[in-house]
Amino acid sequence: MNLQQLQTLAVVVETGSFSAAARRLQKAQSAVSNAIAELEIDLGIVLFDRSKRYPQLTAAGERVLQQALLINTQCQALSELAAGLADGEESTLTLAVDDEGQLPWLAPILAEFALVFPRLELRLLFPLLEDLTLLLRQGDADLAISYQPLSPPADVERWPLQAIHFVLLVAATHPLAAFVEDGVTINQLQQHRQLLVTDRLQGVEKQRGRLAADVWWLEGDVAVLALVKQGLGWAWLPEPLAQTALTERPAALVPLQLQPASGLPSSILPVQLELWRQRGKTPGPAARWLLARLLNRA
């Protein structure tokens, strides 16, 4: 049994006859008939009922056909993968994103990426703050999407993407929800627990946006949102994530506005989103495509 026989089986079934399969394959009809006969001998079963004008699959033939189609598909995928690798295409690509709240706009771009590079294995990671920089430096990420850092790393190439606005969010049961009409002041925020994102390196970036003395640190905006819903504190949340949460549970969450005279430091909001790549690392075709597509969106 060989791959050519399995491919011939699939074509015979698709075209409906040995003669039509021969025309499709540009072979003599006898070659097609012999390939099927040899396959039947190798398998020890009859694949076609030849008693009628056109060959009909037997019950055993139906079962074999399904496996043959699967094998043919896998072989085609292997051929495409090998061709891409021979052309210098990466076998895997790792994109690190410092905020899973970016997925609403990022997911459609990744859908395009999947169509252009269908055989490439993508790793999508969500490291936080300085953890993301470390991944790039260690070579564990090819590209990264990060907020503009307070102290930009010199060994990273950076391109601006878009400004991310944040929403001040509390649970409807939280004491600060009483200020939904008039807005809150920084002094009022400082009197309540703040929920903030932290990385595992305990760097300075996690202090951005901190106003309160009483803080709970959480690893990720999704975790922050979950505790906001429980009324355990207030938080700045990326607008895409906050808007999704407000749409899903409009009665449970309250977006607040700062009073105009609050004097919020400009270093807090909004925050510029950036695309990063480690300096000196040569990108492959997939990384170049994704980089160009992300910058085109910006």
Secondary structure, 3 states (H helix, E strand, C coil): CCHHHHHHHHHHHHHCCHHHHHHHHCCCHHHHHHHHHHHHHHHCCCCEECCCCCCEECHHHHHHHHHHHHHHHHHHHHHHHHHHHHCCCCCEEEEEECCHHHHHHHHHHHHHHHHHCCCCEEEEECCCCHHHHHHHHCCCCCEEEEECCCCCCCCEEEEEEEEECEEEEEECCCHHHHHCCCCECHHHHHCCCEEEECCCCCCHHHHCCCCCCCEEEECCHHHHHHHHHCCCCEEEEEHHHHHHHHHHCCCCEEEECECHHHCCCCCCCCEEEEEEEECCCCCCHHHHHHHHHHHHHC
